[in-house]
């Protein structure tokens, strides 16, 4: 997605104005590619295995935690090398 000054939505990776905390899109910003995660009923990011992803990992500065409770997986593509902002 082209940069517009907005942070990428952790679900659809869109950088357009919308409520990124409540986005429930099933497609990425291109409106063609299925998302690689979904939102739980509580609004948390869930991967294809049903595990809750670390939301801080999706932020521009990532997450410093090494806890196994923090699943550091990109919500956009599933990579463990980066979060949504770098996808």
BAKEVO-813811 format. One line per field, with one value per residue: residue number from 1; residue in three letters; x, z, y of N, C-alpha, C in turn. Coordinates in steps of 0.2 Angstrom, whole numbers, plus 5000, padded with zeros to 4 digits. Layout:
// BAKEVO-813811
pos: [NUM,...]
code: [ALA,...]
n.X: [X,...]
n.Z: [Z,...]
n.Y: [Y,...]
ca.X: [X,...]
ca.Z: [Z,...]
ca.Y: [Y,...]
c.X: [X,...]
c.Z: [Z,...]
c.Y: [Y,...]
***
This chain:
// BAKEVO-813811
pos: [1,2,3,4,5,6,7,8,9,10,11,12,13,14,15,16,17,18,19,20,21,22,23,24,25,26,27,28,29,30,31,32,33,34,35,36,37,38,39,40,41,42,43,44,45,46,47,48,49,50,51,52,53,54,55,56,57,58,59,60,61,62,63,64,65,66,67,68,69,70,71,72,73,74,75,76,77,78,79,80,81,82,83,84,85,86,87]
code: [UNK,UNK,UNK,UNK,UNK,UNK,UNK,UNK,UNK,UNK,UNK,UNK,UNK,UNK,UNK,UNK,UNK,UNK,UNK,UNK,UNK,UNK,UNK,UNK,UNK,UNK,UNK,UNK,UNK,UNK,UNK,UNK,UNK,UNK,UNK,UNK,UNK,UNK,UNK,UNK,UNK,UNK,UNK,UNK,UNK,UNK,UNK,UNK,UNK,UNK,UNK,UNK,UNK,UNK,UNK,UNK,UNK,UNK,UNK,UNK,UNK,UNK,UNK,UNK,UNK,UNK,UNK,UNK,UNK,UNK,UNK,UNK,UNK,UNK,UNK,UNK,UNK,UNK,UNK,UNK,UNK,UNK,UNK,UNK,UNK,UNK,UNK]
n.X: [5004,5002,5011,5003,5004,4997,4997,4999,4985,4983,4976,4970,4981,4979,4983,4974,4962,4953,4945,4956,4957,4945,4943,4937,4940,4940,4948,4964,4971,4971,4959,4958,4966,4965,4965,4978,4975,4962,4949,4946,4930,4932,4940,4953,4968,4969,4978,4979,4980,4972,4978,4982,4989,5003,4999,5007,5018,5014,5015,5024,5036,5038,5039,5047,5047,5051,5044,5035,5022,5019,5015,5025,5022,5019,5004,5000,5007,5011,5025,5039,5049,5045,5033,5016,5018,5029,5027]
n.Z: [5000,4996,5005,5016,5026,5037,5049,5046,5045,5056,5052,5039,5032,5027,5023,5024,5029,5042,5055,5063,5074,5075,5063,5053,5041,5028,5018,5011,5009,4995,4991,4986,4990,5003,5021,5033,5045,5058,5067,5084,5094,5104,5099,5097,5088,5079,5073,5060,5066,5077,5087,5098,5092,5096,5099,5100,5093,5080,5079,5075,5082,5087,5098,5114,5122,5126,5130,5129,5129,5121,5105,5092,5077,5060,5057,5044,5035,5041,5044,5056,5056,5056,5060,5056,5052,5044,5034]
n.Y: [4994,5011,5024,5035,5043,5037,5025,5007,4997,4983,4973,4973,4979,4992,5009,5019,5031,5024,5015,5008,5000,4993,4987,4974,4968,4956,4955,4961,4977,4979,4974,4961,4951,4938,4941,4937,4934,4936,4945,4942,4939,4948,4957,4955,4951,4936,4922,4910,4898,4900,4907,4921,4935,4946,4962,4974,4970,4973,4986,5002,5002,4989,4975,4973,4962,4945,4935,4920,4921,4931,4932,4934,4938,4943,4951,4953,4944,4933,4931,4930,4939,4952,4965,4971,4984,4984,4976]
ca.X: [5000,5006,5011,4999,5005,4994,5000,4996,4980,4986,4972,4970,4987,4978,4985,4969,4958,4947,4946,4961,4956,4939,4943,4935,4940,4942,4953,4969,4970,4970,4952,4958,4970,4963,4969,4981,4972,4955,4948,4941,4924,4934,4944,4960,4971,4970,4981,4976,4980,4968,4982,4981,4995,5005,4997,5013,5023,5012,5016,5030,5042,5038,5038,5053,5046,5054,5039,5032,5015,5019,5017,5027,5020,5016,4997,4999,5009,5013,5032,5041,5054,5043,5026,5012,5020,5035,5025]
ca.Z: [5000,4996,5011,5016,5033,5041,5051,5042,5049,5058,5049,5031,5030,5023,5026,5022,5035,5044,5062,5063,5080,5074,5056,5052,5034,5026,5012,5012,5006,4988,4990,4982,4994,5009,5026,5035,5052,5059,5074,5089,5096,5109,5095,5097,5082,5079,5067,5057,5071,5083,5093,5099,5091,5100,5095,5101,5088,5074,5080,5072,5086,5089,5105,5116,5126,5124,5133,5125,5128,5116,5098,5087,5070,5057,5055,5037,5031,5046,5046,5062,5055,5056,5061,5051,5049,5040,5029]
ca.Y: [5000,5017,5027,5041,5046,5033,5018,5002,4993,4977,4967,4974,4983,4998,5015,5024,5033,5020,5013,5002,4996,4989,4984,4967,4966,4949,4956,4966,4984,4978,4971,4955,4946,4937,4943,4931,4933,4939,4948,4938,4943,4953,4962,4954,4948,4929,4919,4904,4892,4902,4910,4928,4938,4952,4968,4978,4968,4975,4993,5004,5000,4982,4973,4971,4956,4939,4930,4915,4923,4936,4928,4939,4935,4948,4950,4953,4939,4928,4931,4932,4944,4959,4966,4974,4991,4983,4971]
c.X: [5004,5006,5007,4999,5002,4998,4996,4991,4983,4982,4972,4976,4986,4981,4981,4965,4952,4949,4950,4960,4950,4938,4942,4936,4943,4947,4958,4967,4968,4963,4952,4961,4967,4968,4972,4979,4965,4955,4944,4935,4926,4939,4951,4962,4972,4973,4977,4975,4975,4972,4982,4988,4996,5003,5003,5018,5021,5013,5023,5037,5043,5037,5044,5053,5048,5049,5036,5025,5014,5020,5018,5027,5017,5009,4995,5001,5011,5021,5033,5047,5052,5035,5022,5015,5026,5033,5024]
c.Z: [5000,5003,5011,5022,5038,5043,5047,5047,5050,5054,5041,5028,5027,5027,5024,5029,5037,5052,5062,5069,5080,5067,5056,5045,5033,5021,5014,5009,4999,4986,4986,4987,5001,5015,5029,5043,5052,5066,5078,5091,5101,5105,5094,5090,5083,5073,5065,5061,5077,5088,5093,5097,5095,5096,5095,5095,5081,5074,5076,5076,5088,5096,5108,5120,5123,5127,5128,5124,5123,5109,5093,5080,5067,5055,5048,5033,5035,5047,5053,5062,5056,5058,5055,5048,5044,5034,5022]
c.Y: [5006,5021,5034,5045,5042,5027,5013,4998,4986,4971,4968,4977,4989,5004,5021,5025,5028,5018,5007,4997,4991,4986,4976,4964,4959,4949,4961,4972,4984,4976,4965,4949,4945,4939,4936,4930,4936,4942,4943,4942,4948,4958,4961,4950,4940,4926,4913,4898,4894,4905,4917,4931,4944,4958,4973,4976,4971,4983,4995,5002,4993,4981,4970,4964,4950,4933,4926,4917,4928,4933,4934,4937,4941,4946,4950,4947,4933,4927,4933,4937,4951,4959,4969,4980,4990,4978,4974]
***
